[in-house]
Amino acid sequence: MTKLKLGPIADDKPVKVTVELPASLHRDLAAYADVLARESNHPPTDPVRLIVPMLERFIATDRAFAKARRNAEST
């Protein structure tokens, strides 16, 4: 079993955002969505729905960002 950084995608009310992605990134998102679907035994997710949880995960685990944020909030 693959250890992915994302778990199943919650089915919450979406907010429409327009973003242009390079074709290679979209292909990677589609491939990730396929692997995620197989690993979680859920139906495939629209690759675009992976963007928010990936960004949330990235921000939550970026130690330099957390430190900078704490420093900014304390000043």
Stockholm file with secondary structure:
# STOCKHOLM 1.0

chainA/1-75         MTKLKLGPIADDKPVKVTVELPASLHRDLAAYADVLARESNHPPTDPVRLIVPMLERFIATDRAFAKARRNAEST
#=GR chainA/1-75 SS CCCCSCCCCCCCCCCCCCCCCCHHHHHHHHHHHHHHHHHHTSCCCCGGGGHHHHHHHHHHHCHHHHHHHHHHHHC
#=GC SS_cons        CCCCSCCCCCCCCCCCCCCCCCHHHHHHHHHHHHHHHHHHTSCCCCGGGGHHHHHHHHHHHCHHHHHHHHHHHHC
//
